[in-house]
Amino acid sequence: MSKKLKFSILLLFCLVPFVTIHAGIQDLIHVRLKDRLDRPDDGYCFDILGTGNTLRMDLPLFAHNCKPFATPDSAIIYTPKGQLIFPAVNVCVTAFGVNNTALPGTSVLLRPCDERAAFYETPDLQKFDYTENGQLKLRGFKLCLTVGGESSSTYSPNDRWRVLSLETCATTPLRYSSWEMITLKK
């Protein structure tokens, strides 16, 4: 068994107890763009920059080519409240906004779920409705999670990334804003 596979299995076993205790029976998922764009074999999924203890939760969330297994930087839970939680690090996908408003083009951040901090109360900026056409729409807004039109290589020439932002749902092509929730094997 390869080192990478052993590490992946270890990470999965570390994630499962956290999910069971904190999220009940909800499944771990990858949020993957339906259109594979320039990644026909794996597509693009939500991802946190970094790995292991070097995850950069202080930087915006982005889309990275999908991994074939659950990892702390890509495994998500979609809750009945509409929150997208990374359970391994206990943070929610959060729209950047001011005074509980968000604008087209805004960044997507990682913040503690239901955080209330000076100048940035997040509960209204962390709820996403999964629409019939696969868009993840920020509840109460006309903004959907969208990947950028360009990709670039990461630290590995085999991997690619794209910007993730909130754009106007009605005018954004579905190829950049229609997602599927892929249940990960436990």
C-alpha positions in Angstrom: 0.0 0.0 0.0 1.4 3.4 -1.0 2.3 6.1 1.6 -0.4 8.4 0.0 -3.1 5.8 0.4 -2.1 5.0 4.0 -2.2 8.7 4.8 -5.6 9.1 3.1 -7.0 6.2 5.1 -5.6 7.6 8.4 -7.2 11.1 7.6 -10.5 9.5 6.8 -10.5 7.6 10.2 -9.7 10.9 11.9 -12.6 12.7 10.2 -15.3 10.0 10.7 -15.5 10.3 14.6 -15.6 14.1 14.3 -18.5 14.0 11.8 -20.4 11.4 13.9 -20.1 13.4 17.1 -20.6 16.9 15.7 -22.9 16.3 12.7 -25.0 13.3 13.5 -25.6 11.1 10.5 -24.8 13.6 7.7 -22.5 12.4 5.0 -19.1 13.8 4.1 -19.2 15.2 0.6 -17.1 16.9 -2.0 -18.8 19.9 -3.7 -17.8 19.4 -7.3 -18.5 21.6 -10.3 -20.7 19.7 -12.7 -18.8 20.8 -15.8 -15.3 19.3 -15.5 -13.9 22.2 -17.7 -10.2 21.5 -18.2 -10.1 18.6 -15.7 -12.1 15.8 -17.4 -10.9 13.1 -15.1 -11.6 14.7 -11.7 -13.2 18.2 -12.0 -13.0 21.0 -9.5 -14.0 20.9 -5.8 -14.0 23.4 -2.9 -10.6 23.3 -1.3 -8.7 25.0 1.5 -5.2 26.1 0.5 -2.5 24.0 2.2 -2.3 20.5 3.8 -2.2 19.0 7.3 -1.2 21.6 9.9 -0.4 24.2 7.2 -4.0 24.8 6.1 -4.5 28.5 5.3 -7.9 29.3 6.7 -7.0 33.0 6.7 -7.1 33.0 2.9 -10.1 32.8 0.6 -11.6 29.4 -0.3 -10.8 28.3 -3.9 -11.6 25.5 -6.3 -9.0 22.8 -6.8 -9.0 19.6 -8.8 -10.9 17.1 -6.8 -9.2 14.4 -4.7 -10.4 10.8 -4.8 -10.9 10.6 -1.1 -11.9 12.6 2.0 -9.2 15.1 3.2 -9.4 17.8 5.9 -9.1 20.5 3.2 -11.9 19.2 1.0 -14.4 17.1 2.9 -17.6 19.0 3.6 -20.9 18.6 5.3 -24.0 20.3 3.9 -26.4 20.9 6.9 -30.2 21.3 6.9 -29.5 25.0 7.9 -27.7 25.4 4.5 -24.3 25.7 6.0 -21.3 24.1 4.2 -19.0 23.0 7.0 -15.4 21.7 6.8 -15.7 19.4 9.9 -12.0 18.6 10.3 -11.3 22.3 11.0 -14.8 23.3 12.2 -15.3 26.3 9.9 -18.1 27.3 7.5 -18.0 28.6 3.9 -18.8 32.3 4.4 -19.5 35.2 2.0 -17.4 38.3 2.6 -19.8 41.2 3.3 -20.3 44.4 5.2 -23.4 45.1 7.4 -24.9 41.7 6.5 -24.7 42.4 2.7 -22.7 40.8 0.0 -21.9 42.1 -3.5 -21.2 40.4 -6.8 -17.5 39.4 -7.0 -17.1 39.0 -3.3 -14.6 36.5 -1.9 -15.5 33.3 -0.1 -14.0 33.0 3.3 -13.7 30.3 6.0 -15.0 31.5 9.4 -16.3 29.8 12.5 -19.9 28.8 12.0 -22.4 31.4 13.4 -19.5 33.7 14.4 -20.5 37.1 15.7 -17.5 39.5 15.7 -17.2 43.3 15.5 -18.1 44.5 12.0 -18.6 40.9 10.8 -21.5 38.8 11.9 -21.5 35.7 9.8 -24.7 33.8 10.3 -26.6 35.5 7.4 -23.5 35.0 5.2 -23.2 31.3 5.7 -26.4 29.8 4.5 -26.6 28.5 0.9 -29.6 27.0 -0.8 -29.0 24.2 -3.3 -31.2 25.1 -6.3 -32.8 22.8 -8.9 -30.1 23.6 -11.4 -27.3 22.9 -9.0 -26.4 26.4 -8.0 -25.4 27.2 -4.4 -27.3 30.4 -3.8 -26.5 32.6 -0.8 -29.8 32.7 1.1 -31.5 36.1 0.8 -29.3 37.2 -2.1 -29.1 36.7 -5.8 -25.5 35.5 -5.6 -24.2 32.0 -6.3 -20.9 30.3 -5.7 -19.0 30.4 -9.0 -15.5 29.4 -10.3 -13.5 31.8 -12.4 -13.1 31.3 -16.1 -9.3 30.7 -16.0 -7.2 28.0 -14.2 -3.6 27.8 -13.3 -1.2 25.1 -12.0 -0.6 24.8 -8.2 2.6 23.7 -6.6 2.3 20.5 -8.6 2.2 20.8 -12.4 -0.5 18.0 -12.3 -2.9 20.1 -10.2 -5.0 23.1 -11.2 -6.9 25.8 -9.3 -9.6 28.4 -10.0 -10.9 31.5 -8.1 -14.1 30.9 -6.2 -16.4 33.9 -5.7 -20.0 34.9 -5.4 -21.5 36.2 -8.7 -25.0 37.1 -9.9 -26.9 33.8 -10.3 -29.0 34.8 -13.3 -26.1 36.0 -15.4 -23.4 33.5 -14.6 -23.1 30.5 -17.0 -24.1 27.2 -15.3 -20.8 25.7 -16.5 -19.1 27.9 -13.8 -21.8 27.8 -11.1 -23.6 24.4 -11.2 -22.4 22.0 -8.5 -23.0 18.4 -7.5 -22.6 17.0 -4.0 -20.6 13.8 -4.2 -20.9 11.5 -1.1 -17.5 10.3 0.0 -17.0 6.7 1.1 -16.6 6.2 4.8 
